[in-house]
């Protein structure tokens, strides 16, 4: 079994400082094999915010798979936005925009969906998806395949389809061909877990799609700060959501959902 801790939407520059130490303690207690951070490390892509995010991430266990979000691209500096959109992210966080972690049970690949031409929406292109498919296909059989993005490929019921990453149907067809099991994303500041079968009608295939809420931002959008821990077994995935309990000053287990594989379809056991 492997344990993934899934954090998202840290938004340094607008964090609740009181959450940082309890979150670190909770993450450490889970003894993760991989820590995943699905974008929006900063609020306004400023150097000092990236430095703060990197310094805090350095206190967490490794290895770590980190991808950028739309807030990690400058908003008001138009020249930087269009000509050097991720230069500060690459300088202070990681130069690798397609990070990966592979062992004898899991393969976790990061995919950059942040783009200069949109203020908040995300996009993937055929070259990115082609490289990801080739990488998964080159790995030994039997691994659980995980993709990490900032922008989501599926949505909770109350969100508009405009929130989906652009070219999602094209990407999902490729994910089916290379056997992607689990899609991790953020962006919405809303927790969710479910399979992709309702939105994408791909015969014999449904990935598990897991959204993380915001771990540390003050912009909670009606949901307590939260993060996910995902227990990965060969044909079973357990999604645990940890939620901030302000009165207790801790992150506490709030819900547990179990999903099992039937062929290439991940289904809830409820």
N, C-alpha and C positions, 0 to 999 in steps of 0.2 A: 504494500500500500504506500502511496505517496500523499503528502499533504501540501496543497497550494494555499497560500494566503493571498487573497485578492483585494487589494486596496485601489481606490480610484479618487480622482477629483480632490486632491489635497489642497490646491489653491493657496500656496504660500503667498503671503501678501494680504490674505483675508482668512487666516486660520483662527480657530479657537485654541489658544495656547494651552488651556487647561486640559485638552484632550491628548496632547502629544505624549506625555509620559505614560498615562494609562494605556494608550493604544500600543505603544512600544512594549509595555509589560505583557499585554494580552497576546500580541503577536509572538513574542518570545515563548510564552507558555504553551503555544500550539506546536512548537518545534517544527516549523515548516521545512519542507525539502526545497521549495522555491517560493519566493515572494514576488508576486506579480503586481505591477502598478500600471493601471490602464489610463494614463494621461491626465492632463490638466494639473501638472505639478505646481503651476504658478497661477496668479490672478491676472497679471499683466505682462508676463514675459520679460521682466526686468532682471538684470544681472544679480542683484541682491536677493531677489526671490528665488532664483535658481540656486544660488549658493546656499540659502537656507534649506531648500528642499533636499539638495544633495547631502548637506551635513546631517540632516535628520535621517535620510535613508541609510547613511553610513552607520547609524546606530542599530539598524535592524539586521536580522540574520540574512545570509546570502545562501545560494546565488539569487540574483534578482533579474527579472525581465521587466524592463521599463519601456513604455512607448509614449510619444508626445500626444497632447491634445490640442484643440483649437486655441485654448488660452495660452499655450506655450509659443504661439506666434504673435509678434507685436501687432497691436490693434491700431494705435494712433500714429506710430512711426511708419509712414507709408513706404518710404524707401526701404527700410529694413524688412517690412512685411513682404514686399514683392521680390527683393533681390537677395536678402540673406535671412529668410524667415525663421530658420531653426539654428542659426549660428550660436546663439547664447545657450540654447538647449544642448547642442553638441559640445560646446566648450565646458559647460559646468556639470552636466548630468551624464551624458554618454554620447559618443560619436556614432554609435551603432544604431541605425534606424530600423534594422531588421534583426533584433537580438534573438538568440535561441538558447534553450537548455534541453539537452538530451541525455537520458540515462537508459537503463535497461527496462524501464517501465513506462516512461512518459517522454513525449517530445513537445516542448512548448515553444512556439514561434511567435514573435512579435511582428506586427504589421502597422506601418504608419498610415493613418487616415487623415492627418491634419494637412490642410491646404491653404495657400495664401489667398486664393480667389474667392473664398467664402468667409463670412464672418464667424459662423459657428458650425456649418455643415461639414461633413467629411466625405472622402472619396477614395476609392481604390482604382488602380488601373490594371490593364491586362498583363503588363510586364511584372508588376508586383505579384499578382496572383499566379502567373506562370512560374516564377521563381519559387514561390511557396509550395506549389504543387510538385515541382521537381524535387524539392528538398524532402518533403514527406515521402514521396515515392522511392527515394534513395535509401530510406531508413529500413532497418529490419522489421519484419512483420510482428504484429502483436503488441506494439506500443499504443498507448492512448494518445491521440493527436489533439493538441490544444492550440487555439489561435487567440492572440491577445490584440485587441484594437481599442481605440478610445471610443469611436462612434459605433453604434450598435447595428447588428444585422437583423434583429427582431426587437419588438417593443411590448411593454405592458399594454393592456387594452386601452387605457385612457390617453395614450400619446398619439400624436398625429404622424402619419407616414413620412412627412417631411423630415422627421428626425432620423430616419434610416440612412445609413451610409449609401452614397451614390454608387451605382453599379452592383448593388447587393445581389440581384438575381444571377448575374454572370458569375460572381464570386461563389455563390452557394452551389452552383452546378460544378464548379471546380472542386469545392470542398467535398462534395459527394464522391467525385472521382478518386480523390486521394484519402478518403476516409477520415475527415475531420470529425472528432467526437464532441468537442467542447469549445464554445465560443465565449470569451470573456470580454466585457466592455464596461464602459461607464457613461459619462456625458450627461445623463438624465437626472442625476442625483436621486435615483429611485431604484430600489432593490426589486429583483424579479428573477425567476427561474422557470423555464418551460422549454418545450421542444419546438423545432422550426417547422413542423408538419402543417400547421394551419396556414401559414403565410406562403410557404414554398412547397408546391406539389411536385416532389421528386420521388419517383417510385422507389420504394424500399429504403428510403433514407430520411432520417431526421436527426439533426444534431441537437445537443443540449445547449441552450443559450442562457447565460447567467449575467445579469446586470448587478453591479455594485452601486450602492449609494455613495454619497460623499463621506469620506472618512473623517475629515477635519475642518471643512469649510463652515463658515457661519451662514452660508446660503444653502439652507437645508431643504427648502421647497416642500415643507410639510411632513418630512420624515426625519426621525432622529439620525444623527451621524451613525454610520454603520460600515461594516466591511464583511467579506465572506471568507470562510475557510472551506475548502473543497477536498474531500477525501476521495482519492482516486484508486479504485481497484479495477481489475481487468474488465469485468462486465457490470460494474456498479459504481455510481457516483453519488456521494452524499454532500449536499450543499447546506452548510451551516451559516446562518446570518447572526452576526454579533452586533448589538445595538448599544449605543451610549445611554447609560442610566445616570443622569446628572445628580440625582439625590444620593446615589451611592458612590459616584466618582469612578465608575468602572465601565468597561465594555462587557456586556453579559450576553450569553447565548439566548437569542430571541426566537429562532425557529430552525427546524431541521427538515429537509426534504430529501427523499431517496428516489433515485432514478436507476433503472436497469436497462441493459442493452438487449434488444430482441433483433438479431441480425445486425443491420446497420441503423436501427431505429432506437433512440433513447426515449424511454417512456417513464412517466411518473408511476410510482407504486400505489398512489392514493386511490 
